[in-house]
Amino acid sequence: MAANGMNNDSLVVYFDASCPLCKAEMLAIKAHDHAACIELRDCSSPDFADADAERAQVSRAAMMQLIHARSADQRWLIGVDVFVELYRRVGMNSVANFWSHPRLSPLLRKCYPFIARHRMLLSRLGLNAPYGWLVHWAAKRAAKRSASCKNGVCEIPSHDR
């Protein structure tokens, strides 16, 4: 256990829970956090405060602009790097590899700020529902590939679409 009360594998994710798209993805990822190493923190409230963020001079405005995460060793991740780390921690390595692919990553790093800036519009267009389902599908697929599955049967909780 680290001095700050987090285990050595913990990742605190600061995200906009007022955004349906953001919330759908984070809750879907958290549902597959079987090692309980991800802590979600909603930074959407105007009076949000976090001592670790203040010490690191990471503002709420910055967190609302792009997703941020803090590891137990106080290392800060922003944007695409957060998604790579999140998906790796929940065992969805193929999704993490997509986000970090040497040819795709530069494009994703350019596109993500646009998506983050227009996340409420994308949510209003209904992208949050299929996106949450897509994360669950990727988790189930990753679990089938892992050693935790026996004879094609995986112990993954079912989730509504």
Backbone bond lengths (Angstrom), bond angles and torsions (degrees), N, CA, C in turn:
res aa  C-N    CA-C-N  psi(-1)  N-CA   C-N-CA  omega(-1)  CA-C   N-CA-C  phi
1 M - - - 1.453 - - 1.518 108.22 -
2 A 1.309 116.42 130.63 1.458 121.59 179.59 1.525 109.58 -74.99
3 A 1.324 116.52 163.69 1.463 122.15 -177.98 1.527 112.23 -59.66
4 N 1.309 117.95 -27.45 1.463 120.97 -178.09 1.528 113.20 -86.12
5 G 1.337 117.13 7.61 1.453 120.57 177.17 1.521 114.47 90.69
6 M 1.326 117.80 -5.57 1.454 121.59 179.37 1.519 108.47 -91.09
7 N 1.340 117.15 150.77 1.454 116.85 173.13 1.523 108.20 -76.63
8 N 1.317 116.50 166.98 1.464 120.86 -172.59 1.527 113.60 -65.43
9 D 1.331 117.82 -13.82 1.460 121.08 178.86 1.522 113.07 -104.01
10 S 1.313 117.86 2.33 1.461 120.84 -174.26 1.521 112.86 -67.56
11 L 1.320 113.65 148.55 1.453 121.96 175.01 1.523 106.75 -136.60
12 V 1.323 116.71 121.17 1.462 121.60 176.54 1.522 106.93 -95.89
13 V 1.327 115.71 123.48 1.462 121.42 -177.45 1.523 108.79 -109.66
14 Y 1.321 115.28 123.40 1.459 123.01 178.75 1.524 107.24 -100.47
15 F 1.338 115.75 115.55 1.456 118.92 -175.28 1.525 110.47 -141.45
16 D 1.315 115.75 166.91 1.458 123.69 -178.74 1.526 109.65 -90.88
17 A 1.330 116.57 95.07 1.465 120.38 -179.40 1.526 112.31 -73.97
18 S 1.333 118.11 -9.23 1.464 119.67 175.35 1.535 110.94 -77.87
19 C 1.313 116.21 -10.93 1.465 122.18 178.33 1.528 108.49 -93.38
20 P 1.341 118.29 117.24 1.464 119.78 -179.42 1.526 113.82 -59.07
21 L 1.321 118.21 -36.89 1.461 121.39 179.04 1.528 110.64 -65.40
22 C 1.327 116.36 -46.96 1.471 121.42 179.48 1.520 110.76 -62.40
23 K 1.316 115.23 -46.37 1.463 120.94 -177.69 1.524 110.72 -63.38
24 A 1.332 117.29 -43.15 1.466 120.89 179.79 1.524 111.00 -59.61
25 E 1.332 116.25 -45.24 1.460 118.88 -178.87 1.521 111.32 -67.43
26 M 1.325 117.92 -45.86 1.462 120.25 -177.64 1.528 111.86 -64.79
27 L 1.325 117.67 -41.54 1.465 120.05 179.26 1.529 111.30 -68.51
28 A 1.321 116.52 -35.56 1.458 119.72 177.06 1.525 110.76 -66.18
29 I 1.319 117.28 -42.16 1.467 120.53 177.21 1.524 109.59 -64.70
30 K 1.320 116.71 -46.17 1.472 120.89 -178.60 1.521 111.37 -60.42
31 A 1.320 117.60 -34.39 1.464 121.22 178.74 1.524 111.68 -61.73
32 H 1.315 117.04 -21.37 1.466 121.79 -179.44 1.521 112.26 -107.78
33 D 1.310 116.10 14.43 1.465 122.10 178.58 1.532 109.21 -86.81
34 H 1.329 116.22 70.45 1.456 121.32 -175.63 1.523 112.62 -67.64
35 A 1.312 118.16 -21.39 1.472 121.82 177.88 1.530 111.28 -88.30
36 A 1.305 117.32 -1.21 1.475 123.03 -179.69 1.524 111.64 50.12
37 C 1.331 115.24 50.04 1.466 119.93 -178.07 1.530 112.80 -110.04
38 I 1.331 116.96 4.23 1.458 120.34 -179.79 1.527 109.00 -116.65
39 E 1.315 115.50 130.86 1.462 121.53 174.73 1.519 107.35 -117.03
40 L 1.313 116.49 125.36 1.463 121.02 179.60 1.520 109.66 -96.73
41 R 1.329 116.02 133.60 1.462 121.35 176.12 1.518 109.13 -127.55
42 D 1.314 114.39 121.88 1.458 121.51 178.77 1.528 108.73 -79.63
43 C 1.317 116.18 116.40 1.471 120.21 -179.68 1.527 111.88 -103.04
44 S 1.339 117.45 15.48 1.464 120.05 -174.94 1.530 114.17 -77.42
45 S 1.294 118.21 -21.62 1.461 120.29 -179.90 1.525 110.32 -68.73
46 P 1.327 118.16 134.34 1.472 120.77 179.63 1.529 113.53 -58.60
47 D 1.335 116.90 -25.04 1.466 118.91 179.68 1.533 112.72 -99.91
48 F 1.346 116.51 18.63 1.460 120.99 176.93 1.526 110.15 -59.09
49 A 1.320 115.66 136.10 1.464 121.10 176.18 1.520 108.54 -142.92
50 D 1.314 116.08 143.60 1.455 121.71 179.27 1.526 107.42 -145.74
51 A 1.313 116.56 120.61 1.465 121.24 -175.87 1.528 112.36 -61.41
52 D 1.338 117.28 -40.68 1.469 119.49 179.90 1.526 111.18 -65.13
53 A 1.315 116.76 -39.88 1.467 120.58 177.93 1.526 110.38 -65.64
54 E 1.316 116.42 -42.48 1.472 119.78 178.62 1.524 111.33 -61.71
55 R 1.333 116.75 -42.81 1.479 120.08 177.98 1.524 111.49 -61.24
56 A 1.324 116.11 -37.31 1.472 121.09 -179.12 1.524 111.99 -86.37
57 Q 1.322 116.70 0.06 1.464 123.29 -178.14 1.526 112.21 58.58
58 V 1.331 114.32 41.77 1.460 121.26 174.49 1.528 106.06 -102.15
59 S 1.303 116.68 116.67 1.464 121.22 -175.20 1.524 112.00 -84.75
60 R 1.310 114.79 157.81 1.462 120.90 173.75 1.528 109.33 -60.72
61 A 1.319 117.31 -39.53 1.469 121.17 179.71 1.528 110.73 -58.63
62 A 1.322 116.92 -41.96 1.467 120.61 177.99 1.526 110.51 -64.59
63 M 1.341 116.36 -40.31 1.466 120.45 179.22 1.518 111.59 -66.61
64 M 1.320 116.80 -33.17 1.464 120.57 178.74 1.528 111.35 -76.80
65 Q 1.309 116.45 -20.74 1.462 120.17 179.07 1.527 110.76 -80.44
66 L 1.341 116.30 -46.65 1.464 122.69 179.30 1.525 108.50 -138.86
67 I 1.318 116.85 145.21 1.454 121.08 178.71 1.536 110.08 -59.76
68 H 1.325 115.99 141.14 1.462 122.84 179.13 1.526 109.04 -127.40
69 A 1.313 116.27 154.98 1.464 121.36 174.07 1.522 108.92 -146.91
70 R 1.338 114.40 152.72 1.469 121.31 179.79 1.517 108.02 -129.22
71 S 1.331 115.39 128.11 1.460 120.17 177.87 1.529 109.59 -85.50
72 A 1.321 116.11 169.23 1.470 121.19 -178.68 1.526 111.66 -60.17
73 D 1.332 116.79 -27.79 1.472 119.85 179.30 1.531 112.37 -89.36
74 Q 1.339 115.54 16.38 1.469 123.68 176.32 1.530 113.95 69.52
75 R 1.310 117.32 21.03 1.465 121.21 175.00 1.526 107.69 -83.43
76 W 1.336 116.86 132.94 1.468 122.28 -178.07 1.520 110.38 -101.11
77 L 1.306 116.01 136.67 1.461 123.48 176.26 1.523 107.65 -119.63
78 I 1.318 115.92 147.40 1.461 121.06 -178.52 1.526 109.68 -135.62
79 G 1.331 115.69 140.82 1.457 121.55 172.59 1.516 114.23 63.84
80 V 1.307 116.23 -130.95 1.460 123.44 -176.24 1.522 111.32 -54.02
81 D 1.312 118.30 -37.25 1.468 120.84 -179.85 1.525 111.78 -61.05
82 V 1.315 117.42 -31.00 1.472 121.26 177.04 1.525 109.51 -65.44
83 F 1.323 116.60 -45.93 1.464 119.89 -178.21 1.529 111.50 -64.71
84 V 1.321 116.86 -41.11 1.462 120.48 177.23 1.526 109.02 -57.12
85 E 1.312 116.85 -49.94 1.462 121.53 -177.29 1.528 111.66 -66.31
86 L 1.326 117.85 -43.50 1.472 121.12 179.10 1.526 111.53 -58.40
87 Y 1.313 116.18 -50.82 1.456 119.28 -176.72 1.528 111.82 -67.12
88 R 1.308 118.08 -34.74 1.471 120.08 175.55 1.527 110.50 -63.34
89 R 1.318 116.96 -44.09 1.464 121.05 -176.70 1.520 113.57 -65.05
90 V 1.322 117.74 -28.12 1.462 119.25 178.88 1.530 111.64 -97.12
91 G 1.323 117.32 10.10 1.454 121.71 174.34 1.512 115.79 82.34
92 M 1.330 117.47 11.86 1.461 120.65 177.36 1.524 108.80 -94.81
93 N 1.326 114.34 67.47 1.461 119.69 -174.34 1.519 113.27 -64.17
94 S 1.333 117.80 -32.42 1.472 118.41 179.84 1.528 110.38 -66.22
95 V 1.337 117.83 -35.73 1.461 120.47 177.30 1.530 109.76 -71.57
96 A 1.332 116.89 -41.95 1.470 120.68 176.62 1.527 109.98 -60.46
97 N 1.324 116.55 -40.65 1.471 120.31 179.01 1.522 111.56 -66.53
98 F 1.327 117.53 -33.11 1.460 120.94 174.97 1.531 109.36 -61.32
99 W 1.351 116.63 -50.98 1.464 121.37 -178.67 1.526 112.35 -62.87
100 S 1.331 116.98 -29.31 1.467 119.65 -176.09 1.527 113.54 -106.36
101 H 1.300 117.45 6.80 1.466 120.97 -178.86 1.529 109.73 -56.90
102 P 1.332 117.57 132.25 1.465 120.43 -175.69 1.533 114.58 -56.09
103 R 1.324 117.73 -32.78 1.467 119.73 -179.90 1.525 112.39 -87.34
104 L 1.337 117.38 -32.44 1.460 120.91 -177.81 1.520 113.14 -86.01
105 S 1.310 117.08 -33.43 1.465 121.26 -174.51 1.528 113.34 -54.42
106 P 1.328 119.77 -44.63 1.471 118.14 178.51 1.535 112.49 -59.59
107 L 1.328 117.11 -38.90 1.461 120.91 177.93 1.533 110.39 -67.86
108 L 1.337 116.98 -44.87 1.464 121.00 179.55 1.528 111.08 -62.53
109 R 1.322 116.54 -37.71 1.468 120.51 178.54 1.535 111.48 -66.07
110 K 1.318 116.77 -29.74 1.465 119.92 176.61 1.527 111.28 -80.80
111 C 1.327 116.90 -36.50 1.469 121.32 -177.62 1.524 112.77 -78.08
112 Y 1.325 118.38 -35.69 1.460 120.28 -174.12 1.535 113.17 -56.03
113 P 1.334 121.06 -44.88 1.474 118.64 178.63 1.532 112.77 -59.14
114 F 1.331 117.35 -35.67 1.467 121.05 176.71 1.531 109.90 -64.65
115 I 1.340 116.34 -46.00 1.467 120.74 179.22 1.529 109.93 -62.58
116 A 1.326 117.09 -44.09 1.466 120.72 179.42 1.529 111.01 -61.84
117 R 1.314 116.24 -41.19 1.463 121.08 -178.83 1.535 111.33 -66.01
118 H 1.333 117.23 -31.90 1.466 122.23 -176.04 1.536 112.09 -109.94
119 R 1.325 116.84 22.76 1.465 120.76 -174.71 1.525 113.33 -62.31
120 M 1.314 118.43 -34.00 1.471 119.82 -179.76 1.531 110.45 -69.83
121 L 1.321 117.20 -39.86 1.462 120.52 176.27 1.532 109.84 -63.59
122 L 1.322 116.84 -44.99 1.461 120.40 179.02 1.527 110.56 -61.31
123 S 1.319 116.67 -36.69 1.471 120.52 176.81 1.525 110.42 -65.73
124 R 1.334 116.65 -44.08 1.472 120.24 178.84 1.526 111.41 -62.34
125 L 1.324 116.80 -29.21 1.467 121.25 177.49 1.529 111.73 -77.11
126 G 1.343 116.29 -5.33 1.466 120.86 174.58 1.513 115.94 92.06
127 L 1.316 118.53 15.77 1.460 120.00 -178.37 1.526 113.52 -73.65
128 N 1.322 118.10 -16.12 1.458 119.59 -177.88 1.529 112.48 -67.70
129 A 1.312 119.34 -38.69 1.463 121.54 -177.26 1.527 112.28 -64.34
130 P 1.332 119.03 -53.62 1.469 117.62 179.44 1.529 112.34 -67.31
131 Y 1.328 117.49 -27.95 1.459 119.15 -178.03 1.526 110.94 -68.00
132 G 1.333 117.21 -42.73 1.466 120.55 176.09 1.523 110.89 -60.44
133 W 1.335 115.80 -42.60 1.456 120.02 177.61 1.531 110.75 -62.33
134 L 1.331 117.36 -40.63 1.455 121.79 -179.92 1.528 111.74 -61.69
135 V 1.325 117.37 -39.66 1.468 120.93 177.83 1.523 109.62 -64.01
136 H 1.334 117.58 -43.99 1.472 120.33 178.49 1.531 111.01 -62.46
137 W 1.328 116.68 -41.22 1.460 120.83 177.91 1.531 110.74 -61.14
138 A 1.339 116.61 -45.04 1.469 120.39 179.31 1.524 110.80 -63.13
139 A 1.315 117.39 -37.17 1.470 120.41 178.86 1.521 110.56 -66.65
140 K 1.298 116.59 -42.83 1.464 119.46 179.57 1.523 110.64 -64.54
141 R 1.310 116.07 -40.36 1.468 120.92 177.99 1.533 110.82 -63.80
142 A 1.341 116.22 -42.35 1.463 120.31 178.29 1.527 110.66 -64.15
143 A 1.319 116.74 -39.88 1.464 120.63 179.81 1.521 111.28 -65.39
144 K 1.324 116.88 -37.47 1.463 120.09 178.50 1.519 111.11 -62.70
145 R 1.315 115.82 -31.42 1.465 120.51 -179.98 1.525 112.54 -80.90
146 S 1.313 116.52 -16.49 1.464 119.96 -176.01 1.518 111.39 -85.26
147 A 1.307 115.11 169.93 1.456 121.58 179.77 1.525 112.22 -73.04
148 S 1.333 117.84 -9.93 1.466 120.07 -178.41 1.529 112.60 -75.09
149 C 1.307 117.40 -7.11 1.453 120.66 179.48 1.519 109.52 -100.14
150 K 1.321 114.93 138.49 1.463 120.34 178.97 1.520 108.36 -125.08
151 N 1.315 116.61 128.90 1.461 122.87 179.28 1.525 112.44 52.86
152 G 1.335 116.57 37.87 1.450 121.16 177.46 1.522 114.73 77.33
153 V 1.329 117.86 3.62 1.461 121.42 179.65 1.529 108.60 -105.48
154 C 1.321 115.69 123.78 1.460 121.18 -178.78 1.514 109.74 -115.44
155 E 1.297 115.00 145.09 1.453 119.79 178.61 1.519 109.76 -92.50
156 I 1.316 115.70 75.06 1.459 123.28 179.21 1.523 106.41 -116.08
157 P 1.322 117.70 127.86 1.469 118.15 177.60 1.514 110.46 -64.99
158 S 1.321 116.34 139.67 1.471 118.98 178.01 1.513 109.04 -79.65
159 H 1.323 116.12 147.75 1.461 123.25 -179.54 1.501 109.11 -129.80
160 D 1.315 116.27 143.27 1.460 120.37 176.80 1.506 109.59 -68.08
161 R 1.287 116.44 150.74 1.465 120.93 176.55 1.470 106.62 -70.87
